[in-house]
Amino acid sequence: MATGQLAYSAGYDEDAAQRREALVLQHLPQVRMIARQIHDRVPDSVCLDDLVSTGVVGLLAAVDNFDPSYNVQLNTYAERRIRGAIMDSLRELDWAPRETRKRSKLIEAAIHRAKQRLGREPAEEEIASELGVAPDQYRQWLTDGQGVDLQRLEASGGDSQPDLLKFIADDSESLPSRVFERSELERILMLAVERMPKIERTVLHLYYFEELTLREIATVVGMHLSRIAQLRVQAVLRLRSHLDKVWTSAPRRKH
């Protein structure tokens, strides 16, 4: 390669690096905004700076892999990559101690037993009684379990509304994406939501679909922040219990 060609190549690489740096700097506020939004919805033990750093990795991948032929703006494409990178890092974390996860399973089972016995959705005090613990202790279990249901926080498929089914999935084997009867599963879920106590239904809607923070929900409904957190956990465990019993016993269509 001639000297002139080498100089041109070096100059071209330098220009490309400068354009890349400019794009990254331009979209850094987007990384911080997304990281703050997610940070408001995860346990306090998660460091905001860590989310920002992971988001920057996603931004770099977006800038390096963006193709205008995608027919989307870089801003839109970058948001998906940033959010995806942050969520991937969060899913690698162990959200709750083993004892907390065990208690969440106990709560799910207690909800099911009480529901079978009463013929309706059990109240909080009835769930505590089924567990054989005092209401205050039961509420503490709910408080401790705030991180258990955070395996999936992202919206489903592109720009659609957040999918509540993903929020209540317990592990990779029970993810709704692996269940072939998704439409029936959604019908069962919606029916379960309609039958739960109104305040829990309101908290679920505001948190997962309106994407309000727990603090904002507390202000809207006029309740203490810690109480809203407990109600959200209880609502999610109530839905998990319902789906676990109803869906696993439902007849499956043969392929």
N, C-alpha and C positions, 0 to 999 in steps of 0.2 A: 504493500500500500504506500502510496506516495506521501511525502511529508505534508503536503497541503491537505491531502485527504485525512491524515491523522489529526491535523489541527482542526479540521472541520468536524471530525467525529468527536474530538474532545470538547469543542465548543458546543456541539449539539447536546452532549450528555450533561454539560453544565447548565445549559438552558432548561433541559428537562428536569433536572434536579431542582432548579429554582422555581419552575412552575409547580412541581410537586410540593415543595415547601410552602409556596403561597396558598395552594389549595388546602393543605393541612391547617395552616394558621387561620384561614378563612372559616373553616368548619369546626375549630376547637370549641367555640361557644356552644355549638350543637352537641358536642360530646358532654360538656358540663351540664347542659340542660337535661339530657337523657339520663345521665348518671344521677342527678339530683332527683328526678322523678322516680327512678327505681329505688334509690336510697330511702325515700320516704315510705317505701312499702316493704322493707326488709328489716330484720332484727337490728337493734342498735349496735350489736357487735361488729357489723359490717362497716368497714371504713370507706367513706366517700372517695377519698383519694385513690384507693385501690380500684374502685369502679371507674373512675376517670381514666386511670392508667390503662385499664383493660379496654375501655372504650376507644382510647387513642389507637390501640392496636387494631381494633375493628375499622377505625377511620382510615388508617394507613392501607389496610387491605382493600377498602372501598376505592380509595384514590388510585391504587396500583392496578385494580382489576376493572375499573369502570369503563364501559364501552357505550358511547352515545347511541349505538344501534339498539340498545335496550329499550329505547323510547321512554325513558324515565329521566328525571332530573338527577344530577349527582347528589343533591340534598336528600332526595327520597331514597336513593340507593344507599347512601352513606348511613342514613338513619337505621335501615334494616341491618346493616353490617355492624354498626356500633351496638345497637340493642342486642343483636345476636351474640356478639362477643362477650358482653357483660353477662347475659343470661347463661351462657355456657360456663363462665367462671363461677357463677353463683350455684349452678347445679352440681358443681364439684365439691361444694362445701357440705359438711355434715351439720345440718341445721339444728339438730336437737340431740341431747344425750339419749342413750338407749332406754333409760328408765322413762323419759318423757314420751318416747315413741310407744313404749309398752302401755303407758297410761292412756294414750290416745286410742289405742286399740281396745282397751278396757271400756272406755267411754262409748265407742262405737257399738260394742257388744251390749252394753247396758241400755243404750238408746233403743236398740232392736228389741231386747227383752221387754222393756217397759212398754214399748209401742204394741207389741203382741199382746201383752196382758191388759192394757188399757183400751186398745182399739182406736187409738189416736196418737198424735205426736205428744210425747211426754214433756211436761214442764221441767224447768231446771231443777227444782226441788225433788221432783220424782226421779230424775236421772241420778241425782246425788244419793237418794234413798236406795235406788237399785244397786249402786256401787257400794253402799254401806258406809258412806262417808258423810261428814257434815257439809252443808251447802257452802260454807266458807272455804273448806278444804277443796271441794270440787271446783270452785271458782279459781282457786290458786292453780289447780291442774290445768284449767283452761288458759290461764295467763302464761304458764310455763310452756304450753304447747303452741305458742304463736308462730314458731318457725316450721312446724311440722308440715304445713300444707303449701310450702313455698317451692316445691320442686318445679312447678311450671307457672311462670308469670307472664309469658309473652302472649300476644294476641295470636289467634290462629289464622294462618293463610293470608298473607298480604295485608291489605288495609281493612279487613273486616273487623267486626266487633270482637272484643276479647271473648274467648270461648270458656265458659264456666266449667265445662267438662274437663279441661286441662288443669284447672285449679284444684279439682278434687281428686285427680288421679293420684294414687298412692305410690306407685312405683312404675318402672318401665314396662313391666309385664301387664299392668292394668291400664296403660294409656289407651284412651278411646280410639286413637289412630290404629290400634291393633284389633279393634272390635269391629267385625264386619257389619253388625246391625246398628250402625250409628244413628239412623233416623229414629229407631225404636228406643234407643238409649236416651236420645234427647227428649223424646216424649215422656219417658219415665222420669227423667230429671226435672222437667218443667212441672210435672204434676207434683213431685215431691216439694219443689220450691213453693208452689201455691198452697200446700198444706202446712207449711212450717209457720211458727209464730210470726206475726206481722213485723215485729221489730227486727227479727233475724233476716227476714226477707228484704227489708229496707236496707239493712247494713250490707247485705250481699250485693244488692243492686247498686248502691252508691259506691261501694268499694271496687267491684269488679267491672261494672259497666260504665258508670260515670267517672271511675278512676279518681275518686276523692281519697285523700289520705284519712287515716283513722282520726286524726285530730280535727280535720274538716268535718267528718261525719259527726263527731261528738258535738261540734258547734251546731250543726244543722238540726240534730234531733234533741239537743239539750241534755246530753248525758255525759258522764265522766269518760275521759279517754280510755282508762283501763277497762271500764265496763264495755265499751264498744269493741275493744280488742277481744274480750272474753266471748261476746256474742258472735263475733265473726268466726272464731275457732269452733264454737259450739255448732254454728250453722253448717260449717264445712264438714265437721264430723258427723252431723246428722245426715247430710246428703251422702257421705261415704257409706254410712251404715245402711241407708236405704238402697243404694245402688248395689252394694255388695250382696245383700239378701235377695232383692228383687231380680236383678239382672242375672245372677248366677243360677237362679232357679227358673228363669224364663226359658221357654222352648226356643231352640236355635234353628234357623233355616238351614237346610242342607244344600250344599253346592253340587 
